[in-house]
C-alpha cells in the first residue's frame, strides 16, 4: 500500500482512536485505518469544503484511494484483494468519515458491492452450479477493481417501499437470451456520473414476482439506454452527487449478475449487517465534531485567533456531555460491527438496530452540542463544523434503515416472535 507524504499537525490535541482502543485492532486493520487517517487528514479534509460548496464528486479522493489499494479492501484475497471483513470495512469508513463524510459515504457504496459479491456470497446456500457460475462472474468484476481500479456504485432507492424491504423493486429486469433488459428509475444514486458500474437492484420481470425475485446486476456506466438526470442541491452530503439513474431498455449480459438469481433475498435475511453500512460514516462525523470542539476551545484550529475558551465551566460541562455521548455511541457501534456474523441471534440483530439508530441520531446530537458550545463563529462556512452539522442531519433519513424504520423493527421484534400476530378487536 502506498502512503501519502506527511504534513505537520497544527494541534497538540490527540483525538481518541476511532476504534476506542487501538490495541484492539489486528495488525492489518491498524495498517488500513492508518492509511485512511493519513489520506483523510492530509488530502481529503482540505478538499472537503470545495466539494461541499460545489456539490461536486471528490474524484481525486478516489484516485488516492485507488493508489493506496483501498478500493480492493473488501475484495477476497483469492481475487487479488485485501480480504477485509465487515469490522475492518466499518473502521476504515469511520476514519474516512472524520475527514470527508461524502467520500466515506460514497466509498461505502463501492465497498458494499464488493462485500455482496465477496464474503457475503461465500456464506450463502448455493447449488454447485450456481457457485461455479458466481465464481466466474465475480472474478471478472473483481478484476475490474483490482487490475483496472474501477469504481462500483449501489443505487437502490426508488422513492417507494422497496428500499425499506417492504415491497418488490419497481425497476424490472426481463430475462432474454444471454442476459437481461432493464427498465426503471433509481433516485439518490450516489456516484452518479462518476462510477464505472452501477450495482442495480431490480425485480425479475415475471408474473407474481416478489422480493424473492430480486436481481443484483452490474450495469456499465456507458451502457446504451442508461442516463443520469435531475439536479443535486441537497442540505448535506453534497459531494456524493446522488442524482437520478434512468434505465431504458438497458441490456446487460448474464455475467452482470453480482449474485445468482434469487440469492439477494437470502443474503438480506441472513446478513442484516449489509443494511447498516451507512452508519460508520456517521460514527466518523460524530468523532470529527467532538475533535473540532476540543481544538476550537483550546484555540488550536489552524488560522483561528489564539483565544482560548476552555476555562468556562459551561464549556467544560458541554464537552463532558459530548464525550459521554460519543463513547456511548462508539461502544454500541463497535460491539455491533465486531459481532457481525451470518444468521445472528435475536439479541445481536436487535443490537444492530439499536446501534444503527444510535449512531445516526447521536451524530447529529453531538454536532448540535458542538455548535451550541462553540458559538456563533462555528456557523461560518470557513470552518468545518457547519458542514458536519448538515451532513450529520442526513443520516437518520437514509434508507434502507431510517431512524423510524429502526425503531419500528426493534419495537416489533422485542415484542413479537416471527410468526406472531395480534387479533385487533374494535
Sine and cosine of phi, psi and omega as CSV:
sin_phi,cos_phi,sin_psi,cos_psi,sin_omega,cos_omega
0.00,0.00,0.81,-0.59,0.04,-1.00
-0.99,0.14,0.54,-0.84,-0.05,-1.00
-0.88,-0.47,0.62,-0.79,0.08,-1.00
-0.96,0.28,0.30,-0.95,0.05,-1.00
-0.94,0.35,0.50,-0.87,-0.06,-1.00
-0.99,0.14,0.42,-0.91,0.14,-0.99
-0.77,-0.64,0.48,-0.88,-0.06,-1.00
-0.90,0.44,0.61,-0.79,0.11,-0.99
-0.97,0.24,0.55,-0.84,-0.04,-1.00
-0.98,-0.21,0.00,1.00,-0.05,-1.00
-0.70,-0.72,0.56,-0.83,0.09,-1.00
-0.99,0.12,-0.12,0.99,0.01,-1.00
-0.93,0.37,0.76,-0.65,0.05,-1.00
-0.95,-0.31,0.97,-0.23,-0.06,-1.00
-0.91,0.40,0.45,-0.89,0.06,-1.00
-0.88,0.48,0.50,-0.87,0.09,-1.00
-0.89,0.46,0.62,-0.78,0.03,-1.00
-0.88,0.48,-0.40,0.92,0.00,-1.00
-1.00,-0.02,0.10,1.00,-0.03,-1.00
0.99,0.16,-0.92,0.38,0.05,-1.00
-0.85,-0.53,0.95,-0.32,-0.06,-1.00
-0.87,0.50,-0.43,0.90,0.01,-1.00
-0.93,0.37,-0.29,0.96,0.01,-1.00
-0.97,0.22,-0.17,0.99,0.00,-1.00
-0.99,0.14,0.54,-0.84,0.15,-0.99
-0.96,0.28,0.30,-0.95,0.03,-1.00
-0.82,0.57,-0.64,0.77,-0.01,-1.00
-0.94,0.35,-0.66,0.75,0.05,-1.00
-0.88,0.47,-0.65,0.76,0.01,-1.00
-0.88,0.47,-0.64,0.77,0.03,-1.00
-0.91,0.42,-0.75,0.66,-0.06,-1.00
-0.90,0.43,-0.70,0.72,0.02,-1.00
-0.91,0.42,-0.58,0.81,0.04,-1.00
-0.89,0.45,-0.66,0.75,0.05,-1.00
-0.90,0.44,-0.69,0.72,0.02,-1.00
-0.88,0.47,-0.65,0.76,0.01,-1.00
-0.91,0.42,-0.70,0.72,-0.03,-1.00
-0.91,0.42,-0.74,0.68,0.03,-1.00
-0.89,0.45,-0.70,0.71,-0.05,-1.00
-0.88,0.47,-0.72,0.69,-0.09,-1.00
-0.95,0.32,-0.67,0.74,-0.13,-0.99
-1.00,-0.03,-0.37,0.93,-0.10,-0.99
-0.82,-0.57,-0.75,0.66,-0.12,-0.99
-0.96,0.29,-0.72,0.69,-0.03,-1.00
-0.86,0.52,-0.69,0.72,0.02,-1.00
-0.90,0.43,-0.38,0.93,-0.03,-1.00
-1.00,-0.07,-0.25,0.97,-0.21,-0.98
-0.88,0.47,-0.66,0.75,-0.07,-1.00
-0.89,0.45,-0.67,0.74,-0.01,-1.00
-0.89,0.45,-0.72,0.70,-0.01,-1.00
-0.92,0.40,-0.55,0.83,0.07,-1.00
-0.92,0.40,-0.72,0.70,-0.04,-1.00
-0.90,0.43,-0.67,0.74,-0.05,-1.00
-1.00,0.07,-0.19,0.98,-0.16,-0.99
0.80,0.60,0.74,0.67,-0.02,-1.00
-0.92,-0.39,0.52,-0.85,-0.05,-1.00
-0.97,0.24,0.72,-0.69,-0.05,-1.00
-0.99,0.17,0.92,0.40,-0.09,-1.00
-0.87,0.50,-0.57,0.82,-0.01,-1.00
-0.91,0.42,-0.47,0.88,0.09,-1.00
-0.91,0.42,-0.62,0.79,0.01,-1.00
-0.97,0.25,-0.44,0.90,0.17,-0.98
-0.89,0.46,-0.65,0.76,0.04,-1.00
-0.92,0.40,-0.68,0.74,0.03,-1.00
-0.89,0.45,-0.62,0.79,0.03,-1.00
-0.90,0.44,-0.73,0.68,-0.02,-1.00
-0.90,0.44,-0.57,0.82,0.00,-1.00
-0.98,0.18,-0.13,0.99,0.02,-1.00
1.00,0.04,0.06,1.00,-0.11,-0.99
-0.98,0.22,-0.26,0.97,0.09,-1.00
-0.89,0.45,-0.37,0.93,0.02,-1.00
-0.99,-0.16,0.31,0.95,-0.05,-1.00
-0.80,0.60,-0.71,0.70,-0.09,-1.00
-0.96,-0.28,0.29,0.96,0.13,-0.99
-0.99,0.10,0.71,-0.71,-0.01,-1.00
-0.84,0.54,0.53,-0.85,0.01,-1.00
-0.86,0.51,-0.59,0.81,0.01,-1.00
-0.88,0.47,-0.37,0.93,0.02,-1.00
-0.97,-0.24,0.27,0.96,0.08,-1.00
1.00,-0.02,0.13,0.99,-0.04,-1.00
-1.00,-0.10,-0.12,-0.99,-0.04,-1.00
-1.00,0.02,-0.23,0.97,0.11,-0.99
0.92,0.40,0.57,0.82,0.02,-1.00
-0.95,0.32,0.65,-0.76,0.05,-1.00
-1.00,0.00,-0.10,-0.99,-0.08,-1.00
-0.89,0.45,-0.68,0.73,-0.01,-1.00
-0.89,0.46,-0.66,0.75,0.02,-1.00
-0.89,0.46,-0.71,0.71,0.08,-1.00
-0.82,0.57,-0.76,0.65,-0.08,-1.00
-0.88,0.47,-0.65,0.76,-0.01,-1.00
-0.92,0.38,-0.66,0.75,0.02,-1.00
-0.91,0.43,-0.71,0.70,-0.03,-1.00
-0.93,0.37,-0.61,0.79,0.08,-1.00
-0.87,0.50,-0.64,0.77,0.04,-1.00
-0.91,0.40,-0.68,0.74,0.06,-1.00
-0.87,0.49,-0.63,0.78,-0.02,-1.00
-0.90,0.44,-0.41,0.91,0.06,-1.00
-0.90,0.44,-0.43,0.90,-0.17,-0.99
-0.93,-0.37,-0.56,0.83,0.04,-1.00
-0.40,-0.92,0.98,-0.22,-0.04,-1.00
-0.87,0.49,-0.64,0.77,-0.03,-1.00
-0.91,0.41,-0.61,0.79,0.05,-1.00
-0.91,0.41,-0.70,0.72,0.00,-1.00
-0.89,0.46,-0.70,0.71,-0.05,-1.00
-0.93,0.37,-0.58,0.81,0.04,-1.00
-0.94,0.33,-0.67,0.74,0.05,-1.00
-0.86,0.51,-0.57,0.82,0.06,-1.00
-0.83,0.56,-0.66,0.75,-0.04,-1.00
-0.89,0.45,-0.67,0.74,0.02,-1.00
-0.92,0.40,-0.76,0.65,-0.05,-1.00
-0.90,0.43,-0.55,0.84,0.00,-1.00
-0.90,0.44,-0.61,0.79,0.07,-1.00
-0.90,0.44,-0.63,0.78,0.03,-1.00
-0.92,0.40,-0.67,0.74,0.02,-1.00
-0.90,0.43,-0.66,0.75,-0.02,-1.00
-0.88,0.48,-0.72,0.69,0.00,-1.00
-0.99,0.16,-0.24,0.97,-0.07,-1.00
-0.99,-0.16,-0.94,-0.34,-0.16,-0.99
-0.93,0.37,-0.40,0.91,0.09,-1.00
-0.92,0.38,-0.75,0.67,0.02,-1.00
-0.87,0.49,-0.58,0.82,-0.04,-1.00
-0.87,0.50,-0.49,0.87,-0.08,-1.00
-1.00,-0.08,-0.05,1.00,-0.05,-1.00
-0.99,0.16,0.43,-0.90,0.10,-1.00
-0.98,0.21,0.88,-0.47,0.04,-1.00
-0.70,-0.72,0.41,-0.91,0.16,-0.99
-0.96,0.27,0.28,-0.96,0.02,-1.00
-0.87,0.50,-0.61,0.79,0.00,-1.00
-0.92,0.38,-0.68,0.74,0.05,-1.00
-0.88,0.47,-0.66,0.76,-0.03,-1.00
-0.90,0.44,-0.69,0.72,0.01,-1.00
-0.89,0.46,-0.70,0.72,-0.02,-1.00
-0.90,0.43,-0.68,0.73,-0.01,-1.00
-0.90,0.43,-0.66,0.75,0.03,-1.00
-0.86,0.51,-0.63,0.78,0.00,-1.00
-0.93,0.38,-0.70,0.71,-0.03,-1.00
-0.92,0.40,-0.73,0.68,-0.09,-1.00
-0.95,0.32,-0.45,0.89,0.06,-1.00
-0.86,0.51,-0.62,0.78,0.02,-1.00
-0.92,0.40,-0.71,0.71,-0.02,-1.00
-0.93,0.37,-0.66,0.75,0.02,-1.00
-0.92,0.38,-0.50,0.86,0.07,-1.00
-0.91,0.40,-0.61,0.79,0.08,-1.00
-0.84,0.55,-0.64,0.77,-0.05,-1.00
-0.98,0.22,-0.78,0.63,-0.11,-0.99
-0.95,0.30,-0.71,0.70,-0.06,-1.00
-0.99,0.11,-0.67,0.74,-0.15,-0.99
-0.97,-0.25,-0.13,0.99,0.02,-1.00
0.93,0.36,0.48,0.88,-0.03,-1.00
-0.94,0.33,0.47,-0.88,-0.06,-1.00
-0.93,-0.38,0.79,-0.61,-0.01,-1.00
-0.96,-0.28,0.60,-0.80,0.10,-0.99
-0.92,-0.40,0.12,-0.99,-0.04,-1.00
-0.59,-0.80,0.94,0.34,0.00,-1.00
-0.97,0.26,0.79,-0.61,0.03,-1.00
-0.72,-0.69,-0.42,0.91,-0.07,-1.00
-0.91,0.41,0.63,-0.78,0.03,-1.00
-0.75,-0.66,0.02,1.00,-0.03,-1.00
0.99,0.12,0.16,0.99,0.00,-1.00
-0.78,-0.62,-0.37,-0.93,-0.11,-0.99
-0.99,0.13,-0.19,0.98,-0.09,-1.00
-0.90,0.44,-0.68,0.73,-0.04,-1.00
-0.92,0.39,-0.34,0.94,0.07,-1.00
-1.00,0.02,0.05,1.00,0.02,-1.00
0.98,0.19,0.37,0.93,-0.09,-1.00
-0.91,-0.42,0.10,0.99,0.00,-1.00
-0.30,-0.95,0.22,-0.97,0.08,-1.00
-0.97,0.26,0.45,-0.90,0.02,-1.00
-0.93,0.37,0.64,-0.77,0.04,-1.00
-0.99,0.16,-0.34,0.94,0.14,-0.99
-0.94,0.33,0.81,-0.58,-0.15,-0.99
-0.91,-0.41,0.57,-0.82,0.08,-1.00
-0.85,-0.53,0.90,-0.44,0.02,-1.00
-1.00,-0.03,0.79,-0.61,0.02,-1.00
-0.96,0.27,0.78,-0.62,0.06,-1.00
-0.73,-0.68,0.12,-0.99,0.01,-1.00
-0.85,0.53,0.84,-0.54,0.09,-1.00
0.99,0.12,0.01,1.00,-0.01,-1.00
0.19,-0.98,-0.59,-0.81,-0.09,-1.00
-0.62,-0.78,0.47,-0.88,0.17,-0.99
-0.92,-0.40,0.84,-0.54,-0.12,-0.99
-0.95,-0.31,0.69,-0.72,0.11,-0.99
-0.71,-0.71,0.74,-0.67,0.03,-1.00
0.30,-0.95,-0.19,-0.98,-0.08,-1.00
-0.53,-0.85,0.72,-0.69,0.09,-1.00
-0.88,-0.47,0.67,-0.74,0.06,-1.00
-0.95,-0.32,0.25,-0.97,-0.05,-1.00
0.75,0.66,0.73,0.69,-0.03,-1.00
-1.00,0.08,1.00,-0.01,-0.03,-1.00
-0.86,0.51,0.53,-0.85,-0.04,-1.00
0.95,0.33,0.26,0.97,-0.03,-1.00
-0.87,0.49,0.82,-0.57,-0.05,-1.00
1.00,0.02,-0.13,0.99,-0.03,-1.00
-0.87,-0.50,-0.44,0.90,0.00,-1.00
-0.96,0.28,0.43,-0.90,0.10,-1.00
-1.00,0.01,-0.48,0.88,0.04,-1.00
-0.65,-0.76,0.55,-0.83,0.07,-1.00
-0.90,-0.43,0.90,-0.44,0.01,-1.00
-0.99,0.17,1.00,0.00,-0.17,-0.99
-1.00,0.03,0.79,-0.61,0.13,-0.99
-1.00,-0.01,0.79,-0.61,-0.05,-1.00
-0.51,-0.86,0.14,-0.99,-0.03,-1.00
-0.96,-0.30,0.72,-0.69,0.10,-1.00
-0.88,0.47,0.83,-0.56,-0.10,-0.99
-0.97,0.23,0.99,-0.16,0.05,-1.00
-0.43,-0.90,0.34,-0.94,-0.02,-1.00
-0.87,0.49,0.70,-0.71,0.07,-1.00
0.94,0.33,0.37,0.93,-0.04,-1.00
-0.89,0.45,0.60,-0.80,0.01,-1.00
-0.78,-0.62,-0.15,-0.99,0.07,-1.00
-0.86,0.51,-0.45,0.89,0.02,-1.00
-0.91,0.41,-0.27,0.96,-0.02,-1.00
-0.98,-0.19,0.41,0.91,0.01,-1.00
-0.94,0.33,0.68,-0.73,0.10,-1.00
-0.91,-0.41,0.49,-0.87,0.01,-1.00
-0.81,-0.58,0.98,-0.21,-0.18,-0.98
-0.86,-0.51,0.73,-0.69,0.03,-1.00
-1.00,0.02,0.92,-0.40,-0.03,-1.00
-0.98,-0.21,0.85,-0.52,0.03,-1.00
-0.89,0.46,0.58,-0.82,-0.04,-1.00
-0.89,0.46,-0.44,0.90,-0.02,-1.00
-0.99,-0.14,0.26,0.97,-0.01,-1.00
-0.91,0.41,0.74,-0.67,0.06,-1.00
-0.85,0.52,0.71,-0.71,0.00,-1.00
0.99,-0.11,-0.18,0.98,0.06,-1.00
-1.00,-0.10,0.75,-0.66,0.03,-1.00
-0.59,-0.81,0.28,-0.96,-0.02,-1.00
-0.86,-0.51,0.72,-0.69,-0.09,-1.00
-0.63,-0.78,0.22,-0.97,0.09,-1.00
1.00,-0.05,0.35,-0.93,0.04,-1.00
-1.00,0.04,0.26,-0.97,0.07,-1.00
-0.65,-0.76,1.00,-0.08,-0.02,-1.00
-0.61,-0.79,0.91,0.42,-0.13,-0.99
-1.00,0.00,0.07,-1.00,0.07,-1.00
-0.88,0.47,-0.78,0.63,-0.07,-1.00
-0.62,-0.78,-0.01,-1.00,-0.06,-1.00
0.76,0.65,0.69,0.73,-0.12,-0.99
-0.94,0.33,-0.48,0.87,-0.02,-1.00
-0.97,0.25,-0.09,1.00,0.06,-1.00
-0.97,0.25,-0.33,0.94,-0.01,-1.00
0.71,0.70,0.94,0.35,-0.12,-0.99
-0.98,-0.19,0.95,0.32,-0.01,-1.00
-0.99,0.10,-0.07,-1.00,-0.03,-1.00
-1.00,0.09,0.62,-0.79,0.03,-1.00
-0.94,-0.35,0.88,-0.48,-0.03,-1.00
-0.95,-0.31,0.74,-0.67,-0.02,-1.00
-0.82,-0.58,0.91,-0.42,-0.01,-1.00
-0.83,-0.56,0.95,-0.31,-0.01,-1.00
0.77,0.63,0.73,0.68,0.01,-1.00
-1.00,0.10,0.85,-0.52,0.03,-1.00
-1.00,-0.07,0.72,-0.69,0.17,-0.98
-0.76,-0.65,0.55,-0.84,0.00,-1.00
-0.97,0.23,0.19,-0.98,0.03,-1.00
-0.83,0.56,-0.54,0.84,-0.01,-1.00
-0.92,0.39,-0.12,0.99,0.05,-1.00
-0.96,0.27,-0.23,0.97,-0.03,-1.00
-0.91,0.40,0.87,-0.49,0.10,-0.99
-0.99,0.11,-0.30,0.96,0.17,-0.99
-0.62,-0.79,0.48,-0.88,0.08,-1.00
-0.88,0.48,0.37,-0.93,0.01,-1.00
-0.79,0.61,0.74,-0.67,0.07,-1.00
0.99,0.15,-0.13,0.99,-0.09,-1.00
-0.99,0.13,-0.34,0.94,0.03,-1.00
-0.88,0.47,-0.63,0.78,0.00,-1.00
-0.89,0.45,-0.68,0.74,0.05,-1.00
-0.87,0.49,-0.68,0.73,0.01,-1.00
-0.88,0.48,-0.67,0.75,-0.04,-1.00
-0.91,0.42,-0.53,0.85,0.00,-1.00
-0.99,0.15,-0.57,0.82,-0.12,-0.99
-1.00,-0.07,-0.32,0.95,-0.05,-1.00
-0.70,-0.71,0.96,0.29,-0.05,-1.00
-0.89,0.45,-0.26,0.97,0.02,-1.00
-0.87,0.49,-0.36,0.93,0.02,-1.00
-0.91,0.42,-0.29,0.96,0.03,-1.00
-1.00,-0.09,0.00,1.00,-0.03,-1.00
-0.92,-0.40,0.40,0.92,-0.06,-1.00
-0.98,0.22,-0.17,0.98,0.02,-1.00
-0.98,0.19,-0.49,0.87,-0.17,-0.99
-0.91,0.41,-0.53,0.85,0.03,-1.00
-0.83,0.55,-0.59,0.81,0.05,-1.00
-0.84,0.55,-0.68,0.73,-0.07,-1.00
-0.98,0.21,-0.42,0.91,0.17,-0.98
-0.88,0.47,-0.67,0.75,0.04,-1.00
-0.91,0.41,-0.62,0.78,0.03,-1.00
-0.90,0.43,-0.66,0.76,0.05,-1.00
-0.86,0.51,-0.70,0.71,0.03,-1.00
-0.89,0.45,-0.65,0.76,-0.02,-1.00
-0.89,0.45,-0.63,0.78,0.01,-1.00
-0.91,0.41,-0.63,0.78,0.05,-1.00
-0.91,0.40,-0.72,0.70,0.00,-1.00
-0.85,0.53,-0.70,0.71,0.01,-1.00
-0.86,0.52,-0.72,0.70,-0.06,-1.00
-0.88,0.47,-0.70,0.72,0.00,-1.00
-0.89,0.46,-0.73,0.68,-0.03,-1.00
-0.92,0.38,-0.58,0.82,0.03,-1.00
-0.90,0.44,-0.74,0.67,-0.02,-1.00
-0.94,0.35,-0.44,0.90,0.06,-1.00
-1.00,0.06,-0.02,1.00,-0.03,-1.00
0.85,0.52,0.70,0.72,-0.02,-1.00
-0.89,-0.46,0.21,0.98,0.09,-1.00
-0.97,0.25,0.67,-0.75,0.01,-1.00
-0.84,0.55,0.76,-0.65,0.11,-0.99
0.99,0.10,-0.12,0.99,-0.04,-1.00
-1.00,0.06,0.39,-0.92,0.05,-1.00
-0.89,0.45,0.74,-0.68,-0.08,-1.00
-0.97,0.24,0.89,0.46,0.04,-1.00
-0.92,-0.40,0.93,-0.36,-0.02,-1.00
-0.97,0.26,0.58,-0.81,0.02,-1.00
-0.81,-0.58,0.25,0.97,-0.14,-0.99
-0.99,0.10,-0.15,0.99,-0.12,-0.99
-0.99,0.13,-0.13,0.99,-0.06,-1.00
-1.00,0.08,0.76,-0.65,-0.02,-1.00
-0.83,0.55,-0.58,0.82,0.00,-1.00
-0.90,0.43,-0.62,0.79,0.03,-1.00
-0.93,0.38,-0.67,0.74,0.00,-1.00
-0.89,0.46,-0.67,0.75,0.01,-1.00
-0.91,0.42,-0.63,0.77,-0.01,-1.00
-0.92,0.40,-0.66,0.75,0.03,-1.00
-0.91,0.42,-0.63,0.78,0.06,-1.00
-0.88,0.48,-0.68,0.73,0.02,-1.00
-0.89,0.45,-0.66,0.75,0.02,-1.00
-0.90,0.44,-0.68,0.73,-0.03,-1.00
-0.91,0.42,-0.64,0.76,0.04,-1.00
-0.88,0.47,-0.72,0.70,-0.01,-1.00
-0.91,0.42,-0.62,0.79,0.02,-1.00
-0.90,0.44,-0.71,0.71,-0.03,-1.00
-0.94,0.33,-0.56,0.83,0.09,-1.00
-0.89,0.46,-0.70,0.72,-0.01,-1.00
-0.91,0.42,-0.72,0.70,-0.02,-1.00
-0.89,0.46,-0.65,0.76,-0.04,-1.00
-0.88,0.47,-0.71,0.71,-0.01,-1.00
-0.94,0.33,-0.62,0.78,0.03,-1.00
-0.88,0.48,-0.77,0.64,-0.05,-1.00
-0.92,0.40,-0.62,0.78,0.03,-1.00
-0.87,0.49,-0.69,0.73,-0.06,-1.00
-0.93,0.36,-0.72,0.69,-0.06,-1.00
-0.94,0.34,-0.51,0.86,-0.03,-1.00
-0.98,0.19,-0.30,0.95,0.06,-1.00
-0.98,-0.20,0.20,0.98,0.00,-1.00
-0.83,0.55,0.78,-0.63,-0.01,-1.00
-0.34,-0.94,0.23,-0.97,0.06,-1.00
-0.98,0.22,0.51,-0.86,0.02,-1.00
0.78,0.63,0.82,0.57,-0.01,-1.00
-0.90,0.44,0.51,-0.86,0.05,-1.00
-0.96,0.28,0.05,-1.00,-0.09,-1.00
-0.85,0.52,-0.68,0.73,-0.02,-1.00
-0.90,0.44,-0.69,0.72,-0.01,-1.00
-0.92,0.40,-0.64,0.77,0.00,-1.00
-0.91,0.41,-0.65,0.76,0.01,-1.00
-0.93,0.36,-0.57,0.82,0.10,-1.00
-0.90,0.44,-0.57,0.82,0.03,-1.00
-0.89,0.46,-0.72,0.69,0.07,-1.00
-0.85,0.52,-0.73,0.69,-0.04,-1.00
-0.90,0.44,-0.65,0.76,-0.01,-1.00
-0.91,0.41,-0.72,0.70,-0.02,-1.00
-0.88,0.48,-0.72,0.69,0.02,-1.00
-0.87,0.49,-0.71,0.70,-0.07,-1.00
-0.89,0.45,-0.71,0.71,0.01,-1.00
-0.88,0.47,-0.75,0.66,-0.07,-1.00
-0.90,0.44,-0.67,0.75,-0.02,-1.00
-0.97,0.23,-0.66,0.75,-0.06,-1.00
-0.96,0.28,-0.43,0.90,0.08,-1.00
-0.85,0.52,-0.73,0.69,0.02,-1.00
-0.95,0.31,-0.57,0.82,0.03,-1.00
-0.89,0.46,-0.65,0.76,0.02,-1.00
-0.93,0.37,-0.65,0.76,0.06,-1.00
-0.90,0.44,-0.62,0.79,0.04,-1.00
-0.90,0.44,-0.70,0.71,0.07,-1.00
-0.88,0.48,-0.63,0.78,0.00,-1.00
-0.89,0.46,-0.71,0.71,0.02,-1.00
-0.88,0.48,-0.72,0.69,-0.02,-1.00
-0.89,0.45,-0.62,0.78,-0.07,-1.00
-0.96,0.27,-0.66,0.75,-0.04,-1.00
-0.98,0.21,-0.47,0.88,0.08,-1.00
1.00,-0.05,-0.17,-0.99,-0.20,-0.98
-0.85,0.53,-0.62,0.78,-0.05,-1.00
-0.89,0.45,-0.43,0.90,-0.02,-1.00
-0.93,0.37,-0.24,0.97,0.05,-1.00
-0.98,0.21,-0.23,0.97,-0.06,-1.00
-0.92,0.38,0.64,-0.77,-0.03,-1.00
-0.96,0.28,-0.13,0.99,0.10,-0.99
-0.97,0.26,-0.20,0.98,0.05,-1.00
-0.92,-0.39,0.49,-0.87,-0.13,-0.99
-0.97,0.24,-0.25,0.97,-0.11,-0.99
-0.90,0.43,-0.58,0.81,0.03,-1.00
-0.87,0.50,-0.66,0.75,0.04,-1.00
-0.94,0.35,-0.67,0.74,0.03,-1.00
-0.85,0.52,-0.66,0.75,0.01,-1.00
-0.88,0.47,-0.74,0.68,-0.01,-1.00
-0.90,0.43,-0.70,0.71,0.02,-1.00
-0.88,0.48,-0.65,0.76,-0.07,-1.00
-0.91,0.40,-0.48,0.87,-0.03,-1.00
-0.95,0.32,-0.31,0.95,-0.07,-1.00
-0.98,0.19,-0.43,0.90,-0.17,-0.99
-0.87,0.50,-0.69,0.72,-0.06,-1.00
-0.93,0.37,-0.21,0.98,-0.06,-1.00
-1.00,-0.09,-0.10,0.99,-0.21,-0.98
-1.00,-0.01,0.80,-0.60,0.15,-0.99
-0.96,0.28,0.42,-0.91,0.23,0.97
-1.00,0.08,-0.25,0.97,-0.02,-1.00
-0.87,-0.49,1.00,0.09,0.17,-0.99
-0.94,0.35,0.20,-0.98,0.04,-1.00
-0.86,0.51,-0.65,0.76,0.00,-1.00
-0.90,0.44,-0.68,0.74,-0.01,-1.00
-0.92,0.38,-0.58,0.81,0.08,-1.00
-0.88,0.47,-0.70,0.72,0.03,-1.00
-0.88,0.47,-0.68,0.74,-0.01,-1.00
-0.89,0.46,-0.74,0.68,-0.01,-1.00
-0.92,0.40,-0.70,0.72,-0.05,-1.00
-0.91,0.42,-0.71,0.70,0.01,-1.00
-0.88,0.47,-0.69,0.73,-0.01,-1.00
-0.92,0.40,-0.70,0.71,-0.06,-1.00
-0.95,0.31,-0.39,0.92,0.10,-0.99
-0.95,0.32,-0.47,0.88,-0.14,-0.99
-0.96,-0.27,-0.30,0.95,-0.09,-1.00
-0.79,-0.62,0.58,-0.81,0.29,-0.96
-0.98,0.19,0.21,-0.98,-0.11,-0.99
-0.80,0.60,-0.71,0.70,-0.14,-0.99
-1.00,-0.06,0.01,1.00,-0.09,-1.00
-0.98,0.20,0.64,-0.77,0.10,-0.99
-0.64,-0.77,0.42,-0.91,0.05,-1.00
-0.97,-0.25,0.54,-0.84,0.16,-0.99
-1.00,-0.07,0.88,-0.48,0.00,-1.00
-1.00,0.03,0.76,-0.65,-0.02,-1.00
-0.91,-0.42,0.84,-0.55,0.01,-1.00
-1.00,0.07,0.00,0.00,0.00,0.00
